[in-house]
Amino acid sequence: MKNIYESLKTKILENPIHNDTITFDLQRFNKELTMMAQESVMNILRAYNLYNTSFKYYQGLNYIVGFLLLFTQNETIVFELLNNIINKLSLGKLHTHNPLIKLKYYQMDRLVNLYLPQLAESFRVENIDSSHYVTRWLSTLFTNYLDCIQCLDKELKPFKELLVVLWDSFLSKGWKAAFKVAVYLLGKAKKEILSVDTEDVVCVLSKIYKKKIWTEIYSITDFKQELNKIKVTNSMLEVFEAEFNQIYN
């Protein structure tokens, strides 16, 4: 994989691009990265576009690559990890017009019904479904919170450590781990969501990362224990998928 990446990177450097979507996203969203790191993220994303011609870059992938680079400090390793996670979770299909994202919305709604029934009922009354909040969480695998660090009165290190725990789960367990975190976040924000007027609910959902949810996690051990209380299995997700196919196909 190292030789493949270096070859692709050479092609990119020989034919630089300055005004594409990747450049825009990095300049706008990855402010916590140094200029050198931004250049590395750009190289990795563009190299992957050349490597996997069936994959189309989407906004949010820059967060994933930036996060991986912060930890590995190695472009080749990040390139390989990116390829693995895209293939494992079919991330390239997480866009509005693909059935996969609609399936994820349905699965998330079913999990909210199961674990947060009061919140689910409130959402039904207010005509809110998971498409209002979960897309960015899943498409970035929660790495987009890094852009909100300036809103939190804490050092960056604890948040990095939490993401490492999450990503260990994502890589080994797949989507069920991501759904666990999504249910966890909603549960932590439940009181505030239920306390605001209907027109403010979507605003609260969009700003969950900027609240104190992450600062209330006192240790990695506590966080793992909280996640373990939320039972999401592959068989559950398969049942929800069967329901989805029966309803919409």
N, C-alpha and C positions, 0 to 999 in steps of 0.2 A: 504493500500500500504506500510505503514511503516513496518509492520510485514513481509510482503513478501520480502522487500528489505533486512531487517536485516537477515532473514533466508538465502537468497542467498549470502549475504556478508560473513556470517559464513562459508559457503561451500567454498567460494573462498579463504578465509584466511587459511582454513585447507588444501587446495591443491593449494599452490601458483604456478604461472607460471612466468618464468623470461625472456623468449626469444621469445615472440609472436609479432605479428604485432602491437598490442596495445602498448606494451612496447616500441617498436622502434619508433612509431609515437610520443609518449609523449616525449621521450628523444630528438628527432630531431626537433619537431615543437612547443611544448608548453613550451618554455624557459622562458616565462614571469610568469609561475606558480612556486610557492615554491615546494620543494620536498614533503611536506605534501599534498599540493593540487594535485600534480601529482599522488600521491598514491590514493587520493580520486577519481580522474577522472578514474584511472585504475580500481578501485573497481566498480564504477558505470557502466562502459562499459562492464566489464566482467560479472557483475550481470545481465545486460540486455541481454547479449548473452545467459545466462542460462534461463532467464525468457521468452524470445521470440525466440524459437528455429528455427523459420522460417526466422529470420532476420540474415543477415550476416554483420558483422562489415566492414565498408569501411573507407579508409583514408579520414579524414576531420571531422568525427564525434567527434574526440577528441577536435577539436576547439569548437564545439557546447557545449559539456559538460563542457569544461574549462571555457567558457564564462558564462554559467549558474551558475557554482560554484562560480565564482568571485562575483556574485551578491547575491546569496542566502545564501552561506556559509552553505548549508544544503544538504547532500548527498541524503536523502530520497526525498526531494522536487525536486531536479534535476532529480532523477530517474523517478519520476512521470511526470515531464515536458517533459523529453526525450521520454517517452512512448507516450504522447499526440501528440507531434510534429511529431514523426515518423509515427503514425497512420493517422494524419490529412493530411500530405503531401506525404505519401508513400515514405519516404526518402530511405528505404531499396532497392528501385528499381532504384535509381539514379546511375547506373553503366553502363559501355560502352555497354554491350550486352543486355540491357533491353530496350524495346520499349518506356518506359516512358521518358528516358533521350533524346531519339531521338525526341520525341514529344516536349519536352521543347526546344530543339534546333530550331525546326521548328517554334514554337510560338515566340521565341525570334527573329528569323530572320524576321518574319512578323511584329513584333512591331518596329524593326529597320527600315524596309521599310516604315512604317506608320509615325513614328515620326522623323526619322533621314535619310531622303531620299538621301541626298548627301553622307552620310557615307555608306549607303546601296549600292549605285552605286559604290563607291570606293571598297567596299568589293567584289562586283560581279566581277569587273575588275581584282582584285587581287586574286580571287578564295578563299576568306576567308568567313567562316560561323561562327555561334555562338559557334560551338564546339571548336573553337580555344581559347575561353576565358570564356565562361559562366559556364562550368562544376564546377569549383572550387567555384565560387560565390554561386551557388545554392546548392551544396552538403554541404557547410559549413554555408549556410544562412548568408554569409558575415562576419562571425566571424573570418575568417582566416586573416583579416587585423591586428588583434592583434599581429601577428608575425612580422609585419612590423613597429611597433611603434617606434623602435629604429631608423628607417629611417626618422622619422618625428620629427621636432623640436617643439614638444608640449607635454604637460602633458597628461597622460593617461585618466584622468577623462572626458574631453569633448567627447572623442571617445566612452567611455563606455556609456555616456548619449545618444549619437546618436544611438548606438546599441539597447538600451532599447526602443527608439522610434520605430526602425525598427521591433523589436521583438514583440512589442505590435500589430503592423500591421500584422505580419506573423501569430500570434496566432489567431487573430480575422478575418483576411481576406484571409489567405492562399496564394496561388501562385501569385495572381494578385499583391499583395504587393511586393513580391520578384522581379517580373518583372519590376515594377515601379522603384525600386532602380537600377536595371541593366541598364535600359534605361537612368536613370539619370546619372549614372557613365559614360556611353558612351558619352552622351551629353557633360559632363564636359571635357572629353578627346578628343572631336571631332577635335578641332583645331590642336592638336599635332599629332593625327593619320593621318590627311590629309596632314600634312606638311612633313612627313618622307617618305623615299623610300620604295618601296614595301617589300623588304626583312626585313625592320625594323618594319613593322606594328604589326606583331604578338608579337614581343618583347615589344613594347609599351603597347599592350593590356594586356600582362602578368604582367606588372609592374604598372598598374593603381593605385594600393593601395599605392605604394611607392612615388607617385607624390603628388602634393599639393591639390588634390581634396578635401580631408576631412578638411584640414586646411583652405580652402576658405569658409567653412560653418560658418557663423558668429553667428548664433543662431539656437536653435532647432525650433523656430517659422518660421524662413526663410526656413529651411530645409523642414518642413512640407508643407509650401506654394509651394515650388518648386515641391515636389512630387505630390501635388494635381493638378498641371497643367498637369500632365501626366495621361491621362485617360485610365486605363486598367480595363476592367470589366470581370466578369465571362462569360458573354454572348459572348464577343469578343474571349476569350480563347476557348470557346466551338465551335465557328465557325472555328477557326484555327484548332482545333482538328478534326473536321469533314473533313476539307480540307486534313489534314494529312492522315486520314484514307482512304480517297478516292484515294489519290496518292499512298500510300505505302502498303495498305492492299488489 
